[in-house]
């Protein structure tokens, strides 16, 4: 059976793409030391929950630089469909 996505608030299945900022701040993070097989070659690595600027949206992403909660980050690149963020200098 195919998955059907619905809005958790209005329960409708219509969605639209929305341009959002690629910058945000670290909402939470954790370090992964024992990774699934497909990511074992990059362990240890950090996964963060990023609160995007100008939108009520959070994304899960890998972070290539050490971060702290509340720190500003920006999208560095996409890698195999995954978001990779880095800390904003300054």
Buried (B, 14 or more C-beta within 10 A) or exposed (E): EEEEEEEEEEEEEEEEEEEBEBBBBBBEBEEBEEBEEEEEEEEEBBBBBBBBBEEEEBBEBBBBEEBEEEBBBBBBEEEEEEBBBBBEEE
